[in-house]
Amino acid sequence: MTNTGTNGPRRVPPTPSHTVGPFYGHALPFRGGEDVAPLGHPDTVAVHGYVLDGAGSPVPDALVEVWGADPDGNLSTTDGSMRRDAATGDHLGRNGVEFTGWGRIQTDADGHWYVRTLRPGARGDSAPCLAVCVFARGLLVHLFTRIYLPGDDAALAADPLLTRVGERRDTLIAAAEGPGTYRFDIRLQGEGETVFLEFQ
């Protein structure tokens, strides 16, 4: 940024709003963040995709957080990644046995992310979905969206959010790729931009 004050042009150091990052490499990602459901659980589904910028290029250093209810529509109260050893206070991470309902995934060098979870049950009048929060370079505020899994056409047709967004509803519905596997790309802007939500 250049300031042309009384002394002529000079460089002004960046303010915090100009230093968005990414700063996600330290402490925020954790081992096993993508394993919301226990490994080997017979009802596990995998959701994967890419975080893409406005030009369609992958974002290699974004964070994707995913929350979801269990198949009965209940929210987990399991400690998940915050579990600690009572004797030493050391971080133990997930216990690998319980469904935690939450995961944090860092995109790889190709902008790819994935999560293994259980297919969520419905809550309230919403069709079953996963709640998503995206952190990425250039974003002053993180973005919220949802991932709906195909399979229950009646619930998807009646969902209030999907009804409201009209023709853009397809940006919120994952594509089935095979048994228990779904693809969901997150487009931050431009053509095919994912619908993002604003909470007030």
N, C-alpha and C positions, 0 to 999 in steps of 0.2 A: 504494500500500500504506500502510495506517495502522497505527501502533504506539501502543498505549495503555499507555505506561509510567507511571512515578511522576509525571511532569510533565504527564500528560494526553495527548490525541491529538496526534500530529504526523506530518508527511509524511516518509517515508523514501525516499531516491532509489533508482531501480531498480538492481538488481544485474545483472551480465552475463547471468544466466539469464532475466531479464525483458526483455532488449533483443535479441530474436532477429533483428530486422530487418524488412523485407528490406534488405540491404546489397549487392545484386548488381549495381548499375549501374556500378560502377567496376572496370575491368580484367577482370572475369570473363567477360562476354560478349565475343565478338570477331567481326569481320566474316567471314562465310562459315562460321560455326560449324555451320550446318545442312547444309553440303555435304560429307558424308562421302565420297561417290563423286564422281569428276570430273564437272563439268557436261557434259552431252551424251553420257555413257556410255550405250550402248544397253541395258544391263541394269539401269539405275537404277530403284529403286522409291522411292516417296514414302510416308512414314508421317506422319500428322498427327492432331491431336485437341486437346482442351482439358484443362487442369488445373482441377478443380472442387473446391470446399470441401464441407463436410458438408451445407450447405443447397442444394448444386447450383449455387452462384454461381461464376463464373470467377475464377481467381486471376491477376491481371494482371502479377505481378512474380515469378513462379517461374522457376527454372532447371531444365531437363531435360537430363541428360547421357545419351548413347546410345553403347553399345559394341557392335560386332558383328564376327563373323568374315567372311572373304570367302566367295564361293560354294563354295569347296573346303574350308571349315572351318578355314582358317588365320588366325591373328591377324596383323594388320599390324605391321610394325616401322618404318613410315614416320614421319618427324618430325612431319608434320601441321602443326598450328597453331603448334608451337614452333620451326619453321624460321627461321633467322636468316641474315642476310647475313654471310658470313665476313669480309669486308673492313671493314664498318662496325659490325657487331653489331646492326644495326637488325632489328626484327621484320618478317619477310616474310609470315608466315601460310602458308596452304596453297599448294602449287605448282600446284594445279588440274589435275594430271595423274595423280597416284597416289591409290589408295584408302587412306584413313588409318585406317578402322575406328572412329573416335571423333568425336563431335560434341557441342557444348554449345549449347543453344538457350534463349533467354529468351522467355517467353510475351509476347504482345502485350497491348494494352489489353483485349482480349476473352478473355484466358486461352488463346489459341490458340498452338500450337507445331507445327513440322513439321521433318522431316529427310529428306534425299535420300541414300540409301545403296544398297548392293548387297544382294540377298536373301542372308542368311547361310546357310552350310552347317552341317551337324550337327557337334557336338563331343562325343565320348564317347557316353553313352547318352541325352543330351538331344536333343529335337527341335530343329531350327534355331530360334534365337530371338535377339532383341536384348536385351542387359542395359541396364537403365535405373536412373538415380539421380535423385531429385527433391529439390530444395531449395526451400523456400517459407516464407513468413511463418508464425510460430507453431510451426514445427518446431524442436525443440531438437536433433534428430538427423535427418540426411537419410534418405530412404526408398529402398529398393531394390526393384525389381520386374523383370519380364520382359515382352517382347512377342513372342508367337508369331504367325507369319503363317499364315493358312489355306492349304490346298493339298495337304498330305501327311497325310491322315487317319490312316494307319497309324502314322506317327511321333508324331503328337499323342496318339493313344490309348495309346501305350507310354511316353510321357514320364513319368519318376518324379514330377516336381513336379506336373504336371497331374493325375496319378492321385491324388496325396496330397490335393490341395485339393478334390477332389470336385465338388460342385455350383457352387463358386465359380470353376471353371476358365475360364468364359466371360469373367471379368474380366481374363484374361491373353491372350486371343486377339483379335487385331485383326479388324475387319470389312472384307471386300473391297468397294471402292467402284467398281472399274473396273480395266482393265488396269494393273497396276503401282502402284495407289493403295490405301492402307489407312487405316482410321480407328481410332484408339485413344485413348479418353478416360481420364485418370487421375483417379480419384475418391479424395480424401484420406481421407474418412470418410463415415459415413452409409450410406444404402441404396445397394447396388451398389458398396460400397467395393472398390477394387482390392486384390488380394492383394499384400501386401508381405512381403519376406523379411528374416530376421534372420540375420546371419553371426556365428558365434562362434569 
